[in-house]
Amino acid sequence: MTAAEPIVIIGASLAGATAAQTLREEGWTGGIVLVGSETELPYERPPLSKDVLLAKKGPESAQLHDQQWYDDNSIELRLGTTATAIDSAAHTVTLDDGSTQSYSKLLIATGSRVRRLDVPGGDLDGIHYLRTAAESQALTDAYRATPRVVVVGAGWIGLEAASAAKERGCEVTVVEPQSTALAAVMGEKVGELYAEFHRQHGVEFRFGATVEGFEGTGAVTGVRISGGEVLPADLVVVGVGVQPNTELAAEAGIEVATREAGSGIVAGPDLRTSAEDVYAAGDVVRWDHPLYGRPVRVEHWQNAKDSGATAAKAMLGQEVAHDGIPYFFTDQFDLGMEYVGDIPHGTSYEVVLRGDPSTGAYLAFWLDGEHHVLAGMHVNLWDDGIGGVRDLIKSGKQVDPTRLADPSIPLADV
């Protein structure tokens, strides 16, 4: 590949910065231009809802590299700059300052953005969303006053925000329209274990309730939920999911999946999109997964890191495929969890618990109708780790649920 034009990466994110790093490690000596809408150096997002919210570290601790690293590796950072158009035929990107940047290869790593609540009072002060470093710092500062906190959404971000608020001395109530926490991603059986864990730490829940509006004059003072109850609130954290930033690709004529089909920029196993010399990575890509034999889109840290590296190698002409098993972790109070696998939307599954959840340390597995392991997690079992669970998924073998539930039988022998 000629080095006449640089490789351009849209999205100064974990995926984008990892791609830039991998390009250099793999021997690319041409130009690299990393374009990002935020003004901060590229950073990881998990610390923002964990150590930063707990005021243990500042947002700068999440940075991948300092400025000197980018200078030393001749990576041109265009921060505070938004790409507004892609011309894949001309191999150019238009930026919001009116300039045009040519590319030899292009990586779209535009990530995702939070879904916002469209209800009365949604613009009041004291209503927070958690996605960027600036938003994390603002919420961290607000927790310092130990306000009455209402969290909207009992998903991963909502539960992490709730646990951090409670640990910092706040009163916390979580509002969730589903029957329990994490029901959409883990099912009611495991979701209720998380809900009960939070109750034991003083978090209150309003399940089966939706937010009808926020009350207050200038600043939020309450959250009105279905049924008419108004929850007192000095501060609200909204965590109702994210949506991939696919608009730039769609406007350029690059194939994008419908929401019903999982959203995301459509790509093959090598993360190549429908446009010549254009690739996608991170939250925004929906790729054909070699192991699963179906399209997958993943919104977690490990995927951003791995897909950025895979895309970089593919842009250099290497024969690669993005075949890692999706991985996720969370820390809430004294609970640490690692999860691997992927459960297709709408799939019927059986949940098998291994160990006693009341002890605070156990495993959970999600099996399909033929007893193949789709996904699994461990809670506070760090000596065992997640490796054995990953091996079961990769093996594709049928397991005996009774043996799987028996802690005395090694996972390799179930």
Secondary structure, 3 states (H helix, E strand, C coil): CCCCCCEEEECCCHHHHHHHHHHHHCCCCCCEEEEECCCCCCECCHHHHCCCCCCCCCHHHHECCCHHHHHHCCEEEEECCCEEEEECCCCEEEECCCCEEECCEEEECCCEEECCCCCCCCCCECEEECCCHHHHHHHHHHHCCCCEEEEECCCHHHHHHHHHHHHCCCEEEEEECCCCCCHHHHHHHHHHHHHHHHHHCCCEEEECCCEEEEECCCECCEEEECCCCEEECCEEEECCCEEECCHHHHHCCCCECCCCCCCCEEECCCCECCCCCEEECHHHEEEEECCCCEEECCCCHHHHHHHHHHHHHHHCCCCCCCCCCCEEEEEECCEEEEEEECCCCCCCCEEEEECCHHHCCEEEEEECCCCEEEEEEEECCCCCCCHHHHHHHHHCCECCHHHHCCCCCCHHHC
